[in-house]
Amino acid sequence: MKSGYYSNGKLNLTITNTIGAEEAIFYGTIAATETEDREGFNVTQSLSGELTETIELDIDNLFDVGISLAVDSQPIPDLLYLADGPWALDYDSSDATIDNYEVAQKNVEYKDNTYHVERNPIVSGQVKGTMNLFRHIMPGDLSLDVSEYENLEFSINTSRDVEVIILPEGVSWDNRLSYTIVANDEATFYSIPFTDFESFDNSISISNIKTILFSIKGNQVDYAPFTLKVDDVAFTQKREDTLSQPLNTQMVNYPNPFSTQTSFASTNDISSLSIKVYDMRGVLVNEQHLRRPHGRDFIYDGSKLSNGIYFYRLIDDVGKTYQGKFIISK
């Protein structure tokens, strides 16, 4: 075996056939996901007899695999090991406890112009500080070239608000790109343009991504239960239709910057509006039901917050969401 790679449910192997063999047996052990036991496999494959040949083996789900081959039932002393980037957890024992963590297989419907981040994790437990579910997109120190993609897509079911974080190659944690998702009672599909992710350094461009994270934060005082399930993560090109739920819409606030109060002007027939405000670390720092004393304008009171840049998430009475950023300067 000269080289190999896994893509879209198929293991692609390039072999050197110096004896002109017309058939080979590929065998070894495979882990379909990070949390499943390894299983043995044995596949007989026809060969062309040419000196160099590339073949495809149907695998479906693959986290890692060790593979050897035999010809005429005689083992050949050759072993190839391949692994995908892992799903994993990152937390301190004083911040969270984990009751269940599982990475499940999923039959993927592979689509053109899409990079599928395979396998679907679910985690539950208790959180007081921060618990991160993350995925290194590629194995080792490699990063994925996403220059031809424009969106991060996934379905998510979470009992607590989640900060979705993108870490491009060479970007520090302080300059991470983030997008906040509110808790939902049922699986919700998101298609988030890269341009909707916020960073302290707005000059950061997304071209090579090393890691994505789904971060849950507690109140730093009491443990609270959480469940987080993420399915069908993918990088996609621009979509002409609107697939994100909730919609990535902005409701403009004025003034901005402001010292104590700001107004959100709505052109829709909204009867109520709530807001969640996050600091630059993605920590929820304020939550309010907004007053509406002046017709269509909702008033937010930020007098208890210190100077700085904040991200907000608005939810109206029909479940539509809005997001943006404001600055408090006193």
C-alpha positions as a Python dict, from the first residue, in 0.01 Angstrom:
ca = {
    (1, 'M'): (0, 0, 0),
    (2, 'K'): (149, 326, -116),
    (3, 'S'): (-100, 577, 30),
    (4, 'G'): (-461, 619, 130),
    (5, 'Y'): (-734, 856, 235),
    (6, 'Y'): (-1100, 847, 340),
    (7, 'S'): (-1365, 1062, 171),
    (8, 'N'): (-1745, 1051, 157),
    (9, 'G'): (-1789, 695, 280),
    (10, 'K'): (-1508, 543, 75),
    (11, 'L'): (-1155, 436, 165),
    (12, 'N'): (-928, 519, -129),
    (13, 'L'): (-606, 314, -142),
    (14, 'T'): (-319, 338, -388),
    (15, 'I'): (-124, 13, -412),
    (16, 'T'): (192, -102, -590),
    (17, 'N'): (138, -446, -745),
    (18, 'T'): (481, -584, -835),
    (19, 'I'): (358, -943, -887),
    (20, 'G'): (61, -866, -1110),
    (21, 'A'): (-192, -1003, -863),
    (22, 'E'): (-553, -991, -980),
    (23, 'E'): (-708, -1011, -634),
    (24, 'A'): (-618, -906, -281),
    (25, 'I'): (-772, -939, 62),
    (26, 'F'): (-777, -622, 271),
    (27, 'Y'): (-821, -684, 643),
    (28, 'G'): (-774, -510, 975),
    (29, 'T'): (-970, -332, 1249),
    (30, 'I'): (-1189, -24, 1228),
    (31, 'A'): (-1352, 218, 1475),
    (32, 'A'): (-1666, 365, 1321),
    (33, 'T'): (-1677, 646, 1583),
    (34, 'E'): (-1471, 780, 1870),
    (35, 'T'): (-1677, 600, 2136),
    (36, 'E'): (-1752, 267, 1964),
    (37, 'D'): (-1546, -52, 2000),
    (38, 'R'): (-1310, -154, 1723),
    (39, 'E'): (-1431, -428, 1491),
    (40, 'G'): (-1249, -655, 1248),
    (41, 'F'): (-1317, -648, 875),
    (42, 'N'): (-1215, -853, 573),
    (43, 'V'): (-1276, -739, 213),
    (44, 'T'): (-1178, -921, -106),
    (45, 'Q'): (-1104, -679, -389),
    (46, 'S'): (-1037, -742, -760),
    (47, 'L'): (-723, -580, -903),
    (48, 'S'): (-629, -479, -1255),
    (49, 'G'): (-281, -632, -1235),
    (50, 'E'): (-118, -301, -1322),
    (51, 'L'): (188, -185, -1131),
    (52, 'T'): (9, 109, -963),
    (53, 'E'): (-363, 113, -899),
    (54, 'T'): (-611, 310, -689),
    (55, 'I'): (-910, 123, -548),
    (56, 'E'): (-1216, 222, -345),
    (57, 'L'): (-1353, 30, -48),
    (58, 'D'): (-1700, 115, 83),
    (59, 'I'): (-1667, 197, 456),
    (60, 'D'): (-1966, 424, 539),
    (61, 'N'): (-1855, 545, 884),
    (62, 'L'): (-1491, 581, 982),
    (63, 'F'): (-1304, 738, 1271),
    (64, 'D'): (-985, 537, 1235),
    (65, 'V'): (-867, 220, 1064),
    (66, 'G'): (-561, -6, 1058),
    (67, 'I'): (-546, -203, 735),
    (68, 'S'): (-320, -473, 588),
    (69, 'L'): (-346, -689, 277),
    (70, 'A'): (-288, -1045, 164),
    (71, 'V'): (-246, -1208, -177),
    (72, 'D'): (-323, -1579, -226),
    (73, 'S'): (-396, -1590, 150),
    (74, 'Q'): (-36, -1490, 223),
    (75, 'P'): (-8, -1184, 451),
    (76, 'I'): (208, -904, 317),
    (77, 'P'): (409, -720, 585),
    (78, 'D'): (248, -384, 517),
    (79, 'L'): (19, -179, 742),
    (80, 'L'): (-155, 151, 679),
    (81, 'Y'): (-319, 351, 958),
    (82, 'L'): (-568, 630, 882),
    (83, 'A'): (-760, 853, 1122),
    (84, 'D'): (-1008, 1139, 1094),
    (85, 'G'): (-1013, 1449, 1313),
    (86, 'P'): (-1177, 1366, 1649),
    (87, 'W'): (-1487, 1484, 1831),
    (88, 'A'): (-1388, 1538, 2196),
    (89, 'L'): (-1474, 1720, 2521),
    (90, 'D'): (-1275, 1988, 2700),
    (91, 'Y'): (-1368, 2088, 3054),
    (92, 'D'): (-1229, 2115, 3405),
    (93, 'S'): (-1364, 1877, 3669),
    (94, 'S'): (-1461, 2178, 3883),
    (95, 'D'): (-1663, 2326, 3595),
    (96, 'A'): (-1866, 2029, 3474),
    (97, 'T'): (-1948, 1664, 3525),
    (98, 'I'): (-2039, 1435, 3235),
    (99, 'D'): (-2316, 1176, 3269),
    (100, 'N'): (-2314, 1055, 2908),
    (101, 'Y'): (-2098, 1113, 2602),
    (102, 'E'): (-2147, 929, 2276),
    (103, 'V'): (-2047, 978, 1915),
    (104, 'A'): (-2296, 803, 1688),
    (105, 'Q'): (-2279, 682, 1330),
    (106, 'K'): (-2494, 851, 1069),
    (107, 'N'): (-2571, 754, 713),
    (108, 'V'): (-2474, 1072, 531),
    (109, 'E'): (-2639, 1185, 210),
    (110, 'Y'): (-2327, 1320, 42),
    (111, 'K'): (-2388, 1637, -157),
    (112, 'D'): (-2187, 1826, -414),
    (113, 'N'): (-2019, 2152, -305),
    (114, 'T'): (-2035, 2035, 57),
    (115, 'Y'): (-1771, 1921, 306),
    (116, 'H'): (-1935, 1685, 555),
    (117, 'V'): (-1795, 1677, 910),
    (118, 'E'): (-1895, 1322, 989),
    (119, 'R'): (-2039, 1152, 1298),
    (120, 'N'): (-2285, 1301, 1546),
    (121, 'P'): (-2202, 1368, 1914),
    (122, 'I'): (-2435, 1390, 2213),
    (123, 'V'): (-2330, 1489, 2565),
    (124, 'S'): (-2519, 1547, 2889),
    (125, 'G'): (-2429, 1626, 3247),
    (126, 'Q'): (-2405, 1915, 3491),
    (127, 'V'): (-2231, 2247, 3421),
    (128, 'K'): (-2121, 2530, 3648),
    (129, 'G'): (-1836, 2680, 3448),
    (130, 'T'): (-1753, 2598, 3085),
    (131, 'M'): (-1790, 2273, 2891),
    (132, 'N'): (-1664, 2257, 2532),
    (133, 'L'): (-1762, 1999, 2274),
    (134, 'F'): (-1510, 2036, 1991),
    (135, 'R'): (-1410, 1884, 1663),
    (136, 'H'): (-1066, 1909, 1504),
    (137, 'I'): (-1175, 1908, 1141),
    (138, 'M'): (-863, 1731, 1015),
    (139, 'P'): (-626, 1489, 1192),
    (140, 'G'): (-308, 1606, 1363),
    (141, 'D'): (-213, 1970, 1305),
    (142, 'L'): (-380, 1991, 966),
    (143, 'S'): (-652, 2244, 884),
    (144, 'L'): (-930, 2241, 626),
    (145, 'D'): (-922, 2483, 332),
    (146, 'V'): (-1272, 2638, 333),
    (147, 'S'): (-1201, 2913, 79),
    (148, 'E'): (-1470, 2770, -152),
    (149, 'Y'): (-1732, 2751, 125),
    (150, 'E'): (-1943, 3025, 284),
    (151, 'N'): (-2158, 2864, 557),
    (152, 'L'): (-2135, 2640, 860),
    (153, 'E'): (-2440, 2415, 882),
    (154, 'F'): (-2568, 2177, 1149),
    (155, 'S'): (-2873, 2068, 1344),
    (156, 'I'): (-2862, 2123, 1719),
    (157, 'N'): (-3072, 2038, 2020),
    (158, 'T'): (-2951, 2211, 2337),
    (159, 'S'): (-3104, 2270, 2678),
    (160, 'R'): (-2877, 2572, 2736),
    (161, 'D'): (-2744, 2858, 2524),
    (162, 'V'): (-2443, 2758, 2315),
    (163, 'E'): (-2157, 2967, 2181),
    (164, 'V'): (-2055, 2822, 1843),
    (165, 'I'): (-1687, 2899, 1787),
    (166, 'I'): (-1468, 2881, 1477),
    (167, 'L'): (-1091, 2875, 1520),
    (168, 'P'): (-917, 2950, 1190),
    (169, 'E'): (-558, 2836, 1153),
    (170, 'G'): (-315, 3070, 1329),
    (171, 'V'): (-588, 3265, 1517),
    (172, 'S'): (-560, 3296, 1896),
    (173, 'W'): (-840, 3201, 2135),
    (174, 'D'): (-891, 3569, 2225),
    (175, 'N'): (-975, 3642, 1861),
    (176, 'R'): (-1202, 3342, 1808),
    (177, 'L'): (-1509, 3387, 1589),
    (178, 'S'): (-1835, 3317, 1768),
    (179, 'Y'): (-2209, 3294, 1715),
    (180, 'T'): (-2458, 3241, 1998),
    (181, 'I'): (-2752, 3000, 1976),
    (182, 'V'): (-3032, 3008, 2230),
    (183, 'A'): (-3162, 2695, 2399),
    (184, 'N'): (-3426, 2502, 2205),
    (185, 'D'): (-3671, 2225, 2290),
    (186, 'E'): (-3629, 2038, 1962),
    (187, 'A'): (-3365, 1991, 1695),
    (188, 'T'): (-3314, 2314, 1498),
    (189, 'F'): (-3130, 2352, 1169),
    (190, 'Y'): (-2884, 2637, 1117),
    (191, 'S'): (-2704, 2754, 807),
    (192, 'I'): (-2478, 3032, 936),
    (193, 'P'): (-2274, 3243, 691),
    (194, 'F'): (-1913, 3289, 798),
    (195, 'T'): (-1978, 3664, 790),
    (196, 'D'): (-2228, 3629, 1078),
    (197, 'F'): (-1958, 3509, 1318),
    (198, 'E'): (-1830, 3788, 1542),
    (199, 'S'): (-1475, 3849, 1665),
    (200, 'F'): (-1294, 4111, 1867),
    (201, 'D'): (-1069, 4150, 1561),
    (202, 'N'): (-1305, 4214, 1270),
    (203, 'S'): (-1019, 4190, 1019),
    (204, 'I'): (-997, 3810, 1058),
    (205, 'S'): (-1087, 3617, 744),
    (206, 'I'): (-1190, 3252, 736),
    (207, 'S'): (-988, 3054, 485),
    (208, 'N'): (-845, 2757, 677),
    (209, 'I'): (-1033, 2616, 977),
    (210, 'K'): (-863, 2399, 1235),
    (211, 'T'): (-1134, 2354, 1501),
    (212, 'I'): (-1502, 2419, 1568),
    (213, 'L'): (-1644, 2423, 1921),
    (214, 'F'): (-1987, 2416, 2083),
    (215, 'S'): (-1940, 2583, 2421),
    (216, 'I'): (-2188, 2571, 2712),
    (217, 'K'): (-2140, 2802, 3011),
    (218, 'G'): (-2289, 2793, 3358),
    (219, 'N'): (-2336, 3075, 3607),
    (220, 'Q'): (-2005, 2995, 3788),
    (221, 'V'): (-2201, 2936, 4112),
    (222, 'D'): (-2440, 2642, 4087),
    (223, 'Y'): (-2436, 2322, 3882),
    (224, 'A'): (-2722, 2294, 3633),
    (225, 'P'): (-2818, 2006, 3402),
    (226, 'F'): (-2748, 2028, 3030),
    (227, 'T'): (-2793, 1820, 2716),
    (228, 'L'): (-2628, 1900, 2383),
    (229, 'K'): (-2679, 1706, 2059),
    (230, 'V'): (-2517, 1812, 1730),
    (231, 'D'): (-2599, 1647, 1396),
    (232, 'D'): (-2499, 1677, 1030),
    (233, 'V'): (-2223, 1938, 1057),
    (234, 'A'): (-2108, 2058, 715),
    (235, 'F'): (-1940, 2343, 532),
    (236, 'T'): (-2141, 2456, 231),
    (237, 'Q'): (-2139, 2709, -47),
    (238, 'K'): (-2382, 2999, -73),
    (239, 'R'): (-2749, 2903, -65),
    (240, 'E'): (-3005, 3100, -257),
    (241, 'D'): (-3288, 2989, -30),
    (242, 'T'): (-3317, 3061, 341),
    (243, 'L'): (-3259, 2744, 541),
    (244, 'S'): (-3157, 2880, 879),
    (245, 'Q'): (-3397, 2854, 1166),
    (246, 'P'): (-3403, 3090, 1337),
    (247, 'L'): (-3337, 3353, 1071),
    (248, 'N'): (-3012, 3547, 1089),
    (249, 'T'): (-3175, 3890, 1088),
    (250, 'Q'): (-3053, 4209, 1250),
    (251, 'M'): (-3274, 4455, 1435),
    (252, 'V'): (-3095, 4789, 1450),
    (253, 'N'): (-3048, 4961, 1785),
    (254, 'Y'): (-2987, 5333, 1841),
    (255, 'P'): (-2788, 5501, 1974),
    (256, 'N'): (-2486, 5274, 1939),
    (257, 'P'): (-2255, 5324, 2128),
    (258, 'F'): (-2469, 5420, 2429),
    (259, 'S'): (-2414, 5479, 2800),
    (260, 'T'): (-2728, 5348, 2977),
    (261, 'Q'): (-3016, 5285, 2734),
    (262, 'T'): (-3066, 5199, 2369),
    (263, 'S'): (-3376, 5142, 2154),
    (264, 'F'): (-3453, 4861, 1911),
    (265, 'A'): (-3676, 4973, 1624),
    (266, 'S'): (-3899, 4701, 1483),
    (267, 'T'): (-4086, 4729, 1154),
    (268, 'N'): (-4280, 4412, 1229),
    (269, 'D'): (-4594, 4368, 1436),
    (270, 'I'): (-4414, 4242, 1747),
    (271, 'S'): (-4592, 4242, 2082),
    (272, 'S'): (-4300, 4128, 2300),
    (273, 'L'): (-3922, 4106, 2275),
    (274, 'S'): (-3659, 3952, 2503),
    (275, 'I'): (-3283, 3994, 2490),
    (276, 'K'): (-2978, 3795, 2597),
    (277, 'V'): (-2649, 3983, 2616),
    (278, 'Y'): (-2305, 3818, 2604),
    (279, 'D'): (-1959, 3959, 2673),
    (280, 'M'): (-1656, 3905, 2449),
    (281, 'R'): (-1588, 3570, 2619),
    (282, 'G'): (-1933, 3448, 2521),
    (283, 'V'): (-2059, 3455, 2883),
    (284, 'L'): (-2425, 3550, 2933),
    (285, 'V'): (-2414, 3872, 3138),
    (286, 'N'): (-2768, 4007, 3114),
    (287, 'E'): (-3119, 3893, 3020),
    (288, 'Q'): (-3432, 4108, 2999),
    (289, 'H'): (-3786, 4134, 2864),
    (290, 'L'): (-3779, 4470, 2688),
    (291, 'R'): (-4022, 4752, 2757),
    (292, 'R'): (-4210, 4922, 2474),
    (293, 'P'): (-4322, 5264, 2595),
    (294, 'H'): (-4293, 5443, 2259),
    (295, 'G'): (-4498, 5253, 2007),
    (296, 'R'): (-4276, 5029, 1797),
    (297, 'D'): (-3945, 5094, 1980),
    (298, 'F'): (-3827, 4854, 2252),
    (299, 'I'): (-3601, 4995, 2527),
    (300, 'Y'): (-3299, 4809, 2663),
    (301, 'D'): (-3146, 4919, 2996),
    (302, 'G'): (-2771, 4854, 3001),
    (303, 'S'): (-2693, 5072, 3302),
    (304, 'K'): (-2562, 4775, 3505),
    (305, 'L'): (-2305, 4675, 3243),
    (306, 'S'): (-1953, 4813, 3232),
    (307, 'N'): (-1788, 4969, 2927),
    (308, 'G'): (-1716, 4729, 2646),
    (309, 'I'): (-1834, 4542, 2337),
    (310, 'Y'): (-2129, 4305, 2374),
    (311, 'F'): (-2316, 4064, 2150),
    (312, 'Y'): (-2693, 4035, 2177),
    (313, 'R'): (-2959, 3787, 2077),
    (314, 'L'): (-3323, 3904, 2049),
    (315, 'I'): (-3627, 3674, 2045),
    (316, 'D'): (-3972, 3802, 1951),
    (317, 'D'): (-4314, 3663, 2042),
    (318, 'V'): (-4330, 3427, 1742),
    (319, 'G'): (-3983, 3280, 1801),
    (320, 'K'): (-3798, 3478, 1534),
    (321, 'T'): (-3448, 3576, 1641),
    (322, 'Y'): (-3221, 3870, 1569),
    (323, 'Q'): (-2857, 3920, 1650),
    (324, 'G'): (-2603, 4200, 1657),
    (325, 'K'): (-2343, 4386, 1855),
    (326, 'F'): (-2343, 4706, 2058),
    (327, 'I'): (-2092, 4913, 2253),
    (328, 'I'): (-2139, 5062, 2598),
    (329, 'S'): (-1935, 5376, 2665),
    (330, 'K'): (-1999, 5578, 2982),
}
